[in-house]
Amino acid sequence: MQIEMNDELFLQLTEYCNRSDNSVDNRRRAQALGFTEKKVLIAPGAIIRIPNLQNVGDNVFFGLYTYVNGNVTVGNNVLIGPHCSIAAGNHKFDPATGWFSARTDPDCDSIVIGDGCWLASKVTVTGGVKLGRANLICAGAVVTKSTPDYAIMAGIPARQVGEIDSETGEYIWYHGKEKQ
């Protein structure tokens, strides 16, 4: 079925999709996707494709144009910034077809984002990763391995560049030396 919009409706829809990044509209988007029982906010352009909505905790924000797909669990009080990519599962090469047509086991490549995490802008989390509690994942990082609680991760691939004091909230930077 093809839908044709008149000019006025098209302009209104375009404006709504591009200027509606506010708590009321972000909540309405979350409710439209089935997050009715929890405080979840979804910014414009975010795509949330997970099989079990119960795997998303309370007080979660999905930023502008973020992509979440597959067997992903998101803890409570999580901030996911704009343009993040969190895709569980993976493709693998299938010699029978000659291309990456096979899929990995979705349970092995699941992703867990711990309570209290903040993923800054353009973070990528790959399949099989578990982020510990209260991680700060710095902008542009690509997380390919699981992380400890209260870690500050940065880089490609991400490495631990600091930690967060769990009692004071203070950032402790390793000043050019990653934790051994």
N, C-alpha and C positions, 0 to 999 in steps of 0.2 A: 504494500500500500504506500503510495507516495502522497505526501501532504504538501500542498502549496499554500504559503502564507501571503497575506497581503502585506504591503510595505509597512504599514503601521505596526502590525503584529510582529513582523520581523525585527523592526527597530526596537520595540519594547523587549522582545526576547533577548536580543543581542545586548542591550543595556543591562538587563537583569543578570545575564550570565557574566558580564564583565565588571559590574559595579556593585554586586550584592554581597560583598565580603563583610558581613556584619553578623553579630551573634544571633539575631532573629532568623535571618535567611539561612545561616549556616546550620542552625538547629532544624529548620524546616527541611533542608536537604537531607539531614541525617534521618529524620522521621520518615521521609519519603523512601529511603533505602531500607527501612525496617528497624532502625534503632529507636524504638519507642519507650523502652524501659530505662534507658541509661542516659546520662548526660554526655552526649557525643555531638561534636560540631564538625561539619564537613564544608570546607571552603569551596568556592567555585572551581570547576574543572577537575576536582579530585575524583578518581575512579577507585572504588572500593569493591573488589571482587573476591570475597572470602566465603567459603561454604557454610560457615557457622558463625552467625552474628554474635552468639554468646561468647565467642573467643575474643571479643573486644570489651575491655573493662569500662569503668565509669570515669567520667571527666577526661575524655580523650579528644584531641583536636587533630584533624587531618588538614594539612595546609593546601594552599593553592596548587592545582595541577599535580598533586601527589598521586602515585599509582601503587596500589596494594593489591596483590593477587595471590591466590593459592592458600595453602594451609598456614595461615599467619595468626598468631596469638598476640594481642596487645594488652598489656597490663593497665592498671589504674593510673590516672594522673600523668598521662603521656602527651607530650607535644611533638607533633611531626610537622616539620616546616614545609615550605613550598618546594615543589619540583623534586620530591624524594621518590625513590623507587624501591619498593619492598616486594620482591617477587620470589615466592617459594616455589620449589620444584625446579626442574631444569630439563633441557633437551640433551639427548646424547646421540652420538653418531650410530646409525644403524647400517652395518655393512650390507644387509640384504637390500636396502633401498638406495644406498649411496648418499644419504643425507641425514640430517639431524631430526629424523622423524620419530625416534623413540623418546619416551619420557622416563625420567627417573622416578623412584618410589617417592610419592608425595610425603609420606611420614618421615623419611630420612632427610628430606630437604625442606622440612618445615622451618618456620622462623618464629622466634619468641622474642618479644620486646618487653623487658622487665618494667615493673612499676616505677614511676617517677622519671622515666627517660625523656631526654630532649634530643631529637634529631634535627639539627639545623638545616638550612637550605641545601638542596641538591645532594643529600646523603643517599647512598645506595647500600642496601643490605642484601647479601646474596643468600641463597638457599642453604639450610643447615646451620644457620647462625642463631645463637641465643645471646641476647644482650642482657647483661646483669642489671640489677636494681640501680636506679638513679644514674645512668650513664649520660654523659654529655658527648654527643657525636658531633664533631666540628663540621662546619660547612664543607661540602664537596668530598667528604670522606667516603671510601668504599670499604665496607666492613665485610671481610671474607672469613673471619674466625670468631668464635664466641669470646665474650669479654667478661671480666670480673665485675662485681658490684662496685659502684662509685668510681668507675673509670672515666677518664677523659681521653677520647680517641680522635686521631686526626690522620690524614694522609691517604695515599693510594699505594698499596693497600693500607688500611688503617692500622695504626700502632698506638700503644698507650703512651701518651705524652704528659699525663698528669693524673691526679685523682682528686676526689672531692671528700673533704672531711665530713663524715656522716653526722657529726655532732654540731659543727658550726656552719656547714655549707661552704666553707672556704675552698677555693681552688688551689691545689698544690701542683705547680708545674715542675716538670723534670728538667727544664732549661737545657734542651738540646740532647738530653740523654733519655732514652726510653727505659722503662722499668725492665729489669732483667728477669 
